[in-house]
Amino acid sequence: MLHDQRLWVEKYRPQTLSDASGLHEDTIQMLTKLSQSEDFPHILFYGPSGSGKRTLTKGLLQALYNTNAVHRVKSETKEFKISATSSTTCEANVFSSLYHIEVTPSEADNYDRVIVQKLIKEVASSQQLDTKQQKAFKVVVIHELD
């Protein structure tokens, strides 16, 4: 028998925007319309802890790509070199699916800016894996950024 190893909150988190109804109705309607558009803007979700930012993000990814594969993420620890002249590095946990990449740079103390810059540069220079199902843009989710 396989055991579900996800956290309780992840196991019961709404997976789609329609599942998240009752959270932020006007925001859900706007995100649903945006997910059907080819011209997608940068989006910033803000608010106190527990206000539904991650839930809206996960629902938006589901709406954009219309597949449950966005919820199948792999975790890896990436090492980022601080500068070209220094051998100093920092590490960050990076979660990714075939459709997006997520990072919480605040876990790396003072090097959060370096992690964000290097990760965005890396993602921007990479090729889309599945050009038929992918959009004309790439999705990078940055959690807990100050």
Chimera marker file (.cmm) of the C-alpha trace (Angstrom):
<marker_set name="trace">
<marker id="1" x="0.000" y="0.000" z="0.000" r="1" g="1" b="0" radius="0.5"/>
<marker id="2" x="1.363" y="3.434" z="-0.953" r="1" g="1" b="0" radius="0.5"/>
<marker id="3" x="1.166" y="6.201" z="1.609" r="1" g="1" b="0" radius="0.5"/>
<marker id="4" x="0.531" y="9.797" z="0.618" r="1" g="1" b="0" radius="0.5"/>
<marker id="5" x="3.621" y="11.731" z="1.759" r="1" g="1" b="0" radius="0.5"/>
<marker id="6" x="2.240" y="15.221" z="1.221" r="1" g="1" b="0" radius="0.5"/>
<marker id="7" x="1.504" y="17.608" z="4.044" r="1" g="1" b="0" radius="0.5"/>
<marker id="8" x="-2.126" y="17.669" z="5.127" r="1" g="1" b="0" radius="0.5"/>
<marker id="9" x="-2.555" y="21.244" z="3.840" r="1" g="1" b="0" radius="0.5"/>
<marker id="10" x="-1.198" y="20.231" z="0.413" r="1" g="1" b="0" radius="0.5"/>
<marker id="11" x="-3.354" y="17.111" z="0.258" r="1" g="1" b="0" radius="0.5"/>
<marker id="12" x="-6.581" y="19.080" z="0.785" r="1" g="1" b="0" radius="0.5"/>
<marker id="13" x="-5.626" y="22.326" z="-1.013" r="1" g="1" b="0" radius="0.5"/>
<marker id="14" x="-8.051" y="23.208" z="-3.840" r="1" g="1" b="0" radius="0.5"/>
<marker id="15" x="-6.430" y="22.208" z="-7.148" r="1" g="1" b="0" radius="0.5"/>
<marker id="16" x="-8.383" y="24.440" z="-9.525" r="1" g="1" b="0" radius="0.5"/>
<marker id="17" x="-9.676" y="27.989" z="-9.483" r="1" g="1" b="0" radius="0.5"/>
<marker id="18" x="-13.267" y="26.732" z="-9.405" r="1" g="1" b="0" radius="0.5"/>
<marker id="19" x="-12.415" y="24.536" z="-6.378" r="1" g="1" b="0" radius="0.5"/>
<marker id="20" x="-11.150" y="27.686" z="-4.627" r="1" g="1" b="0" radius="0.5"/>
<marker id="21" x="-14.482" y="29.490" z="-4.967" r="1" g="1" b="0" radius="0.5"/>
<marker id="22" x="-15.362" y="31.391" z="-1.860" r="1" g="1" b="0" radius="0.5"/>
<marker id="23" x="-11.802" y="32.651" z="-1.428" r="1" g="1" b="0" radius="0.5"/>
<marker id="24" x="-11.618" y="35.700" z="-3.671" r="1" g="1" b="0" radius="0.5"/>
<marker id="25" x="-14.434" y="35.573" z="-6.226" r="1" g="1" b="0" radius="0.5"/>
<marker id="26" x="-13.422" y="38.682" z="-8.202" r="1" g="1" b="0" radius="0.5"/>
<marker id="27" x="-9.790" y="37.593" z="-8.338" r="1" g="1" b="0" radius="0.5"/>
<marker id="28" x="-10.764" y="34.083" z="-9.465" r="1" g="1" b="0" radius="0.5"/>
<marker id="29" x="-12.893" y="35.504" z="-12.292" r="1" g="1" b="0" radius="0.5"/>
<marker id="30" x="-10.027" y="37.750" z="-13.435" r="1" g="1" b="0" radius="0.5"/>
<marker id="31" x="-7.480" y="34.897" z="-13.282" r="1" g="1" b="0" radius="0.5"/>
<marker id="32" x="-9.809" y="32.602" z="-15.227" r="1" g="1" b="0" radius="0.5"/>
<marker id="33" x="-10.058" y="35.190" z="-18.019" r="1" g="1" b="0" radius="0.5"/>
<marker id="34" x="-6.284" y="35.756" z="-17.983" r="1" g="1" b="0" radius="0.5"/>
<marker id="35" x="-5.608" y="32.015" z="-18.216" r="1" g="1" b="0" radius="0.5"/>
<marker id="36" x="-7.448" y="31.920" z="-21.548" r="1" g="1" b="0" radius="0.5"/>
<marker id="37" x="-5.423" y="34.797" z="-22.986" r="1" g="1" b="0" radius="0.5"/>
<marker id="38" x="-2.153" y="34.453" z="-24.889" r="1" g="1" b="0" radius="0.5"/>
<marker id="39" x="-0.959" y="37.826" z="-23.557" r="1" g="1" b="0" radius="0.5"/>
<marker id="40" x="-0.156" y="37.078" z="-19.940" r="1" g="1" b="0" radius="0.5"/>
<marker id="41" x="1.150" y="39.780" z="-17.546" r="1" g="1" b="0" radius="0.5"/>
<marker id="42" x="3.441" y="39.514" z="-14.546" r="1" g="1" b="0" radius="0.5"/>
<marker id="43" x="1.306" y="38.880" z="-11.470" r="1" g="1" b="0" radius="0.5"/>
<marker id="44" x="2.063" y="39.691" z="-7.846" r="1" g="1" b="0" radius="0.5"/>
<marker id="45" x="-0.017" y="38.046" z="-5.119" r="1" g="1" b="0" radius="0.5"/>
<marker id="46" x="0.376" y="39.646" z="-1.718" r="1" g="1" b="0" radius="0.5"/>
<marker id="47" x="-1.302" y="39.340" z="1.630" r="1" g="1" b="0" radius="0.5"/>
<marker id="48" x="-0.913" y="37.864" z="5.081" r="1" g="1" b="0" radius="0.5"/>
<marker id="49" x="0.011" y="34.256" z="5.734" r="1" g="1" b="0" radius="0.5"/>
<marker id="50" x="-2.890" y="31.911" z="5.012" r="1" g="1" b="0" radius="0.5"/>
<marker id="51" x="-4.773" y="34.302" z="2.725" r="1" g="1" b="0" radius="0.5"/>
<marker id="52" x="-4.742" y="31.936" z="-0.287" r="1" g="1" b="0" radius="0.5"/>
<marker id="53" x="-1.767" y="33.109" z="-2.376" r="1" g="1" b="0" radius="0.5"/>
<marker id="54" x="-0.379" y="29.614" z="-3.017" r="1" g="1" b="0" radius="0.5"/>
<marker id="55" x="-3.852" y="28.215" z="-3.628" r="1" g="1" b="0" radius="0.5"/>
<marker id="56" x="-4.553" y="30.894" z="-6.254" r="1" g="1" b="0" radius="0.5"/>
<marker id="57" x="-1.148" y="30.255" z="-7.829" r="1" g="1" b="0" radius="0.5"/>
<marker id="58" x="-1.750" y="26.491" z="-8.061" r="1" g="1" b="0" radius="0.5"/>
<marker id="59" x="-5.257" y="27.047" z="-9.445" r="1" g="1" b="0" radius="0.5"/>
<marker id="60" x="-3.933" y="29.509" z="-12.026" r="1" g="1" b="0" radius="0.5"/>
<marker id="61" x="-1.310" y="27.005" z="-13.208" r="1" g="1" b="0" radius="0.5"/>
<marker id="62" x="-4.037" y="24.364" z="-13.553" r="1" g="1" b="0" radius="0.5"/>
<marker id="63" x="-6.178" y="26.801" z="-15.583" r="1" g="1" b="0" radius="0.5"/>
<marker id="64" x="-3.269" y="27.864" z="-17.809" r="1" g="1" b="0" radius="0.5"/>
<marker id="65" x="-2.158" y="24.381" z="-18.808" r="1" g="1" b="0" radius="0.5"/>
<marker id="66" x="-5.354" y="22.382" z="-18.199" r="1" g="1" b="0" radius="0.5"/>
<marker id="67" x="-3.462" y="19.382" z="-16.823" r="1" g="1" b="0" radius="0.5"/>
<marker id="68" x="-2.908" y="17.822" z="-13.417" r="1" g="1" b="0" radius="0.5"/>
<marker id="69" x="0.788" y="17.516" z="-14.298" r="1" g="1" b="0" radius="0.5"/>
<marker id="70" x="1.312" y="21.034" z="-12.922" r="1" g="1" b="0" radius="0.5"/>
<marker id="71" x="0.733" y="19.569" z="-9.449" r="1" g="1" b="0" radius="0.5"/>
<marker id="72" x="3.395" y="16.875" z="-9.911" r="1" g="1" b="0" radius="0.5"/>
<marker id="73" x="6.524" y="18.676" z="-8.803" r="1" g="1" b="0" radius="0.5"/>
<marker id="74" x="10.030" y="17.476" z="-8.208" r="1" g="1" b="0" radius="0.5"/>
<marker id="75" x="12.301" y="18.990" z="-5.608" r="1" g="1" b="0" radius="0.5"/>
<marker id="76" x="16.001" y="19.639" z="-5.976" r="1" g="1" b="0" radius="0.5"/>
<marker id="77" x="18.597" y="21.637" z="-4.120" r="1" g="1" b="0" radius="0.5"/>
<marker id="78" x="20.375" y="24.016" z="-6.490" r="1" g="1" b="0" radius="0.5"/>
<marker id="79" x="23.678" y="25.660" z="-5.784" r="1" g="1" b="0" radius="0.5"/>
<marker id="80" x="24.137" y="29.261" z="-6.925" r="1" g="1" b="0" radius="0.5"/>
<marker id="81" x="27.541" y="30.924" z="-7.267" r="1" g="1" b="0" radius="0.5"/>
<marker id="82" x="27.465" y="34.329" z="-5.543" r="1" g="1" b="0" radius="0.5"/>
<marker id="83" x="29.809" y="36.110" z="-7.966" r="1" g="1" b="0" radius="0.5"/>
<marker id="84" x="32.120" y="35.316" z="-10.858" r="1" g="1" b="0" radius="0.5"/>
<marker id="85" x="35.204" y="36.288" z="-8.860" r="1" g="1" b="0" radius="0.5"/>
<marker id="86" x="34.293" y="34.417" z="-5.667" r="1" g="1" b="0" radius="0.5"/>
<marker id="87" x="33.994" y="30.699" z="-4.969" r="1" g="1" b="0" radius="0.5"/>
<marker id="88" x="31.234" y="31.365" z="-2.404" r="1" g="1" b="0" radius="0.5"/>
<marker id="89" x="27.944" y="29.626" z="-3.130" r="1" g="1" b="0" radius="0.5"/>
<marker id="90" x="24.484" y="29.441" z="-1.608" r="1" g="1" b="0" radius="0.5"/>
<marker id="91" x="21.798" y="26.792" z="-1.874" r="1" g="1" b="0" radius="0.5"/>
<marker id="92" x="18.061" y="26.946" z="-2.424" r="1" g="1" b="0" radius="0.5"/>
<marker id="93" x="15.342" y="24.328" z="-2.760" r="1" g="1" b="0" radius="0.5"/>
<marker id="94" x="13.734" y="24.571" z="-6.177" r="1" g="1" b="0" radius="0.5"/>
<marker id="95" x="10.458" y="22.859" z="-7.044" r="1" g="1" b="0" radius="0.5"/>
<marker id="96" x="9.513" y="22.339" z="-10.668" r="1" g="1" b="0" radius="0.5"/>
<marker id="97" x="7.049" y="20.664" z="-12.968" r="1" g="1" b="0" radius="0.5"/>
<marker id="98" x="7.096" y="20.507" z="-16.747" r="1" g="1" b="0" radius="0.5"/>
<marker id="99" x="5.232" y="23.830" z="-16.732" r="1" g="1" b="0" radius="0.5"/>
<marker id="100" x="6.705" y="26.005" z="-13.990" r="1" g="1" b="0" radius="0.5"/>
<marker id="101" x="9.449" y="26.485" z="-11.423" r="1" g="1" b="0" radius="0.5"/>
<marker id="102" x="9.061" y="27.602" z="-7.779" r="1" g="1" b="0" radius="0.5"/>
<marker id="103" x="11.572" y="28.923" z="-5.284" r="1" g="1" b="0" radius="0.5"/>
<marker id="104" x="11.532" y="30.447" z="-1.815" r="1" g="1" b="0" radius="0.5"/>
<marker id="105" x="14.713" y="32.558" z="-1.826" r="1" g="1" b="0" radius="0.5"/>
<marker id="106" x="14.242" y="33.861" z="1.728" r="1" g="1" b="0" radius="0.5"/>
<marker id="107" x="15.541" y="30.483" z="2.932" r="1" g="1" b="0" radius="0.5"/>
<marker id="108" x="19.027" y="31.573" z="1.762" r="1" g="1" b="0" radius="0.5"/>
<marker id="109" x="19.316" y="34.570" z="4.098" r="1" g="1" b="0" radius="0.5"/>
<marker id="110" x="21.119" y="37.511" z="2.484" r="1" g="1" b="0" radius="0.5"/>
<marker id="111" x="21.566" y="35.876" z="-0.916" r="1" g="1" b="0" radius="0.5"/>
<marker id="112" x="17.918" y="35.941" z="-1.965" r="1" g="1" b="0" radius="0.5"/>
<marker id="113" x="18.568" y="38.532" z="-4.689" r="1" g="1" b="0" radius="0.5"/>
<marker id="114" x="21.348" y="36.407" z="-6.185" r="1" g="1" b="0" radius="0.5"/>
<marker id="115" x="19.104" y="33.332" z="-6.267" r="1" g="1" b="0" radius="0.5"/>
<marker id="116" x="16.267" y="35.177" z="-8.011" r="1" g="1" b="0" radius="0.5"/>
<marker id="117" x="18.579" y="36.761" z="-10.601" r="1" g="1" b="0" radius="0.5"/>
<marker id="118" x="20.411" y="33.529" z="-11.427" r="1" g="1" b="0" radius="0.5"/>
<marker id="119" x="17.248" y="31.428" z="-11.534" r="1" g="1" b="0" radius="0.5"/>
<marker id="120" x="15.415" y="33.837" z="-13.850" r="1" g="1" b="0" radius="0.5"/>
<marker id="121" x="18.459" y="34.028" z="-16.126" r="1" g="1" b="0" radius="0.5"/>
<marker id="122" x="18.618" y="30.221" z="-16.225" r="1" g="1" b="0" radius="0.5"/>
<marker id="123" x="14.910" y="29.833" z="-16.988" r="1" g="1" b="0" radius="0.5"/>
<marker id="124" x="14.961" y="32.565" z="-19.637" r="1" g="1" b="0" radius="0.5"/>
<marker id="125" x="17.823" y="30.890" z="-21.493" r="1" g="1" b="0" radius="0.5"/>
<marker id="126" x="16.274" y="27.396" z="-21.434" r="1" g="1" b="0" radius="0.5"/>
<marker id="127" x="14.045" y="25.839" z="-24.084" r="1" g="1" b="0" radius="0.5"/>
<marker id="128" x="10.439" y="24.801" z="-23.513" r="1" g="1" b="0" radius="0.5"/>
<marker id="129" x="10.176" y="21.015" z="-23.068" r="1" g="1" b="0" radius="0.5"/>
<marker id="130" x="6.827" y="20.525" z="-24.807" r="1" g="1" b="0" radius="0.5"/>
<marker id="131" x="6.319" y="23.276" z="-27.367" r="1" g="1" b="0" radius="0.5"/>
<marker id="132" x="2.822" y="22.072" z="-28.331" r="1" g="1" b="0" radius="0.5"/>
<marker id="133" x="1.336" y="22.380" z="-24.837" r="1" g="1" b="0" radius="0.5"/>
<marker id="134" x="3.553" y="25.175" z="-23.520" r="1" g="1" b="0" radius="0.5"/>
<marker id="135" x="2.629" y="28.833" z="-23.706" r="1" g="1" b="0" radius="0.5"/>
<marker id="136" x="4.667" y="31.616" z="-25.291" r="1" g="1" b="0" radius="0.5"/>
<marker id="137" x="5.838" y="32.559" z="-21.789" r="1" g="1" b="0" radius="0.5"/>
<marker id="138" x="7.517" y="30.774" z="-18.886" r="1" g="1" b="0" radius="0.5"/>
<marker id="139" x="6.244" y="30.637" z="-15.310" r="1" g="1" b="0" radius="0.5"/>
<marker id="140" x="8.506" y="31.339" z="-12.324" r="1" g="1" b="0" radius="0.5"/>
<marker id="141" x="6.826" y="31.424" z="-8.914" r="1" g="1" b="0" radius="0.5"/>
<marker id="142" x="8.780" y="33.200" z="-6.180" r="1" g="1" b="0" radius="0.5"/>
<marker id="143" x="7.428" y="32.703" z="-2.657" r="1" g="1" b="0" radius="0.5"/>
<marker id="144" x="8.071" y="34.918" z="0.386" r="1" g="1" b="0" radius="0.5"/>
<marker id="145" x="10.001" y="37.629" z="-1.395" r="1" g="1" b="0" radius="0.5"/>
<marker id="146" x="10.689" y="40.912" z="0.408" r="1" g="1" b="0" radius="0.5"/>
<link id1="1" id2="2" r="1" g="1" b="0" radius="0.2"/>
<link id1="2" id2="3" r="1" g="1" b="0" radius="0.2"/>
<link id1="3" id2="4" r="1" g="1" b="0" radius="0.2"/>
<link id1="4" id2="5" r="1" g="1" b="0" radius="0.2"/>
<link id1="5" id2="6" r="1" g="1" b="0" radius="0.2"/>
<link id1="6" id2="7" r="1" g="1" b="0" radius="0.2"/>
<link id1="7" id2="8" r="1" g="1" b="0" radius="0.2"/>
<link id1="8" id2="9" r="1" g="1" b="0" radius="0.2"/>
<link id1="9" id2="10" r="1" g="1" b="0" radius="0.2"/>
<link id1="10" id2="11" r="1" g="1" b="0" radius="0.2"/>
<link id1="11" id2="12" r="1" g="1" b="0" radius="0.2"/>
<link id1="12" id2="13" r="1" g="1" b="0" radius="0.2"/>
<link id1="13" id2="14" r="1" g="1" b="0" radius="0.2"/>
<link id1="14" id2="15" r="1" g="1" b="0" radius="0.2"/>
<link id1="15" id2="16" r="1" g="1" b="0" radius="0.2"/>
<link id1="16" id2="17" r="1" g="1" b="0" radius="0.2"/>
<link id1="17" id2="18" r="1" g="1" b="0" radius="0.2"/>
<link id1="18" id2="19" r="1" g="1" b="0" radius="0.2"/>
<link id1="19" id2="20" r="1" g="1" b="0" radius="0.2"/>
<link id1="20" id2="21" r="1" g="1" b="0" radius="0.2"/>
<link id1="21" id2="22" r="1" g="1" b="0" radius="0.2"/>
<link id1="22" id2="23" r="1" g="1" b="0" radius="0.2"/>
<link id1="23" id2="24" r="1" g="1" b="0" radius="0.2"/>
<link id1="24" id2="25" r="1" g="1" b="0" radius="0.2"/>
<link id1="25" id2="26" r="1" g="1" b="0" radius="0.2"/>
<link id1="26" id2="27" r="1" g="1" b="0" radius="0.2"/>
<link id1="27" id2="28" r="1" g="1" b="0" radius="0.2"/>
<link id1="28" id2="29" r="1" g="1" b="0" radius="0.2"/>
<link id1="29" id2="30" r="1" g="1" b="0" radius="0.2"/>
<link id1="30" id2="31" r="1" g="1" b="0" radius="0.2"/>
<link id1="31" id2="32" r="1" g="1" b="0" radius="0.2"/>
<link id1="32" id2="33" r="1" g="1" b="0" radius="0.2"/>
<link id1="33" id2="34" r="1" g="1" b="0" radius="0.2"/>
<link id1="34" id2="35" r="1" g="1" b="0" radius="0.2"/>
<link id1="35" id2="36" r="1" g="1" b="0" radius="0.2"/>
<link id1="36" id2="37" r="1" g="1" b="0" radius="0.2"/>
<link id1="37" id2="38" r="1" g="1" b="0" radius="0.2"/>
<link id1="38" id2="39" r="1" g="1" b="0" radius="0.2"/>
<link id1="39" id2="40" r="1" g="1" b="0" radius="0.2"/>
<link id1="40" id2="41" r="1" g="1" b="0" radius="0.2"/>
<link id1="41" id2="42" r="1" g="1" b="0" radius="0.2"/>
<link id1="42" id2="43" r="1" g="1" b="0" radius="0.2"/>
<link id1="43" id2="44" r="1" g="1" b="0" radius="0.2"/>
<link id1="44" id2="45" r="1" g="1" b="0" radius="0.2"/>
<link id1="45" id2="46" r="1" g="1" b="0" radius="0.2"/>
<link id1="46" id2="47" r="1" g="1" b="0" radius="0.2"/>
<link id1="47" id2="48" r="1" g="1" b="0" radius="0.2"/>
<link id1="48" id2="49" r="1" g="1" b="0" radius="0.2"/>
<link id1="49" id2="50" r="1" g="1" b="0" radius="0.2"/>
<link id1="50" id2="51" r="1" g="1" b="0" radius="0.2"/>
<link id1="51" id2="52" r="1" g="1" b="0" radius="0.2"/>
<link id1="52" id2="53" r="1" g="1" b="0" radius="0.2"/>
<link id1="53" id2="54" r="1" g="1" b="0" radius="0.2"/>
<link id1="54" id2="55" r="1" g="1" b="0" radius="0.2"/>
<link id1="55" id2="56" r="1" g="1" b="0" radius="0.2"/>
<link id1="56" id2="57" r="1" g="1" b="0" radius="0.2"/>
<link id1="57" id2="58" r="1" g="1" b="0" radius="0.2"/>
<link id1="58" id2="59" r="1" g="1" b="0" radius="0.2"/>
<link id1="59" id2="60" r="1" g="1" b="0" radius="0.2"/>
<link id1="60" id2="61" r="1" g="1" b="0" radius="0.2"/>
<link id1="61" id2="62" r="1" g="1" b="0" radius="0.2"/>
<link id1="62" id2="63" r="1" g="1" b="0" radius="0.2"/>
<link id1="63" id2="64" r="1" g="1" b="0" radius="0.2"/>
<link id1="64" id2="65" r="1" g="1" b="0" radius="0.2"/>
<link id1="65" id2="66" r="1" g="1" b="0" radius="0.2"/>
<link id1="66" id2="67" r="1" g="1" b="0" radius="0.2"/>
<link id1="67" id2="68" r="1" g="1" b="0" radius="0.2"/>
<link id1="68" id2="69" r="1" g="1" b="0" radius="0.2"/>
<link id1="69" id2="70" r="1" g="1" b="0" radius="0.2"/>
<link id1="70" id2="71" r="1" g="1" b="0" radius="0.2"/>
<link id1="71" id2="72" r="1" g="1" b="0" radius="0.2"/>
<link id1="72" id2="73" r="1" g="1" b="0" radius="0.2"/>
<link id1="73" id2="74" r="1" g="1" b="0" radius="0.2"/>
<link id1="74" id2="75" r="1" g="1" b="0" radius="0.2"/>
<link id1="75" id2="76" r="1" g="1" b="0" radius="0.2"/>
<link id1="76" id2="77" r="1" g="1" b="0" radius="0.2"/>
<link id1="77" id2="78" r="1" g="1" b="0" radius="0.2"/>
<link id1="78" id2="79" r="1" g="1" b="0" radius="0.2"/>
<link id1="79" id2="80" r="1" g="1" b="0" radius="0.2"/>
<link id1="80" id2="81" r="1" g="1" b="0" radius="0.2"/>
<link id1="81" id2="82" r="1" g="1" b="0" radius="0.2"/>
<link id1="82" id2="83" r="1" g="1" b="0" radius="0.2"/>
<link id1="83" id2="84" r="1" g="1" b="0" radius="0.2"/>
<link id1="84" id2="85" r="1" g="1" b="0" radius="0.2"/>
<link id1="85" id2="86" r="1" g="1" b="0" radius="0.2"/>
<link id1="86" id2="87" r="1" g="1" b="0" radius="0.2"/>
<link id1="87" id2="88" r="1" g="1" b="0" radius="0.2"/>
<link id1="88" id2="89" r="1" g="1" b="0" radius="0.2"/>
<link id1="89" id2="90" r="1" g="1" b="0" radius="0.2"/>
<link id1="90" id2="91" r="1" g="1" b="0" radius="0.2"/>
<link id1="91" id2="92" r="1" g="1" b="0" radius="0.2"/>
<link id1="92" id2="93" r="1" g="1" b="0" radius="0.2"/>
<link id1="93" id2="94" r="1" g="1" b="0" radius="0.2"/>
<link id1="94" id2="95" r="1" g="1" b="0" radius="0.2"/>
<link id1="95" id2="96" r="1" g="1" b="0" radius="0.2"/>
<link id1="96" id2="97" r="1" g="1" b="0" radius="0.2"/>
<link id1="97" id2="98" r="1" g="1" b="0" radius="0.2"/>
<link id1="98" id2="99" r="1" g="1" b="0" radius="0.2"/>
<link id1="99" id2="100" r="1" g="1" b="0" radius="0.2"/>
<link id1="100" id2="101" r="1" g="1" b="0" radius="0.2"/>
<link id1="101" id2="102" r="1" g="1" b="0" radius="0.2"/>
<link id1="102" id2="103" r="1" g="1" b="0" radius="0.2"/>
<link id1="103" id2="104" r="1" g="1" b="0" radius="0.2"/>
<link id1="104" id2="105" r="1" g="1" b="0" radius="0.2"/>
<link id1="105" id2="106" r="1" g="1" b="0" radius="0.2"/>
<link id1="106" id2="107" r="1" g="1" b="0" radius="0.2"/>
<link id1="107" id2="108" r="1" g="1" b="0" radius="0.2"/>
<link id1="108" id2="109" r="1" g="1" b="0" radius="0.2"/>
<link id1="109" id2="110" r="1" g="1" b="0" radius="0.2"/>
<link id1="110" id2="111" r="1" g="1" b="0" radius="0.2"/>
<link id1="111" id2="112" r="1" g="1" b="0" radius="0.2"/>
<link id1="112" id2="113" r="1" g="1" b="0" radius="0.2"/>
<link id1="113" id2="114" r="1" g="1" b="0" radius="0.2"/>
<link id1="114" id2="115" r="1" g="1" b="0" radius="0.2"/>
<link id1="115" id2="116" r="1" g="1" b="0" radius="0.2"/>
<link id1="116" id2="117" r="1" g="1" b="0" radius="0.2"/>
<link id1="117" id2="118" r="1" g="1" b="0" radius="0.2"/>
<link id1="118" id2="119" r="1" g="1" b="0" radius="0.2"/>
<link id1="119" id2="120" r="1" g="1" b="0" radius="0.2"/>
<link id1="120" id2="121" r="1" g="1" b="0" radius="0.2"/>
<link id1="121" id2="122" r="1" g="1" b="0" radius="0.2"/>
<link id1="122" id2="123" r="1" g="1" b="0" radius="0.2"/>
<link id1="123" id2="124" r="1" g="1" b="0" radius="0.2"/>
<link id1="124" id2="125" r="1" g="1" b="0" radius="0.2"/>
<link id1="125" id2="126" r="1" g="1" b="0" radius="0.2"/>
<link id1="126" id2="127" r="1" g="1" b="0" radius="0.2"/>
<link id1="127" id2="128" r="1" g="1" b="0" radius="0.2"/>
<link id1="128" id2="129" r="1" g="1" b="0" radius="0.2"/>
<link id1="129" id2="130" r="1" g="1" b="0" radius="0.2"/>
<link id1="130" id2="131" r="1" g="1" b="0" radius="0.2"/>
<link id1="131" id2="132" r="1" g="1" b="0" radius="0.2"/>
<link id1="132" id2="133" r="1" g="1" b="0" radius="0.2"/>
<link id1="133" id2="134" r="1" g="1" b="0" radius="0.2"/>
<link id1="134" id2="135" r="1" g="1" b="0" radius="0.2"/>
<link id1="135" id2="136" r="1" g="1" b="0" radius="0.2"/>
<link id1="136" id2="137" r="1" g="1" b="0" radius="0.2"/>
<link id1="137" id2="138" r="1" g="1" b="0" radius="0.2"/>
<link id1="138" id2="139" r="1" g="1" b="0" radius="0.2"/>
<link id1="139" id2="140" r="1" g="1" b="0" radius="0.2"/>
<link id1="140" id2="141" r="1" g="1" b="0" radius="0.2"/>
<link id1="141" id2="142" r="1" g="1" b="0" radius="0.2"/>
<link id1="142" id2="143" r="1" g="1" b="0" radius="0.2"/>
<link id1="143" id2="144" r="1" g="1" b="0" radius="0.2"/>
<link id1="144" id2="145" r="1" g="1" b="0" radius="0.2"/>
<link id1="145" id2="146" r="1" g="1" b="0" radius="0.2"/>
</marker_set>
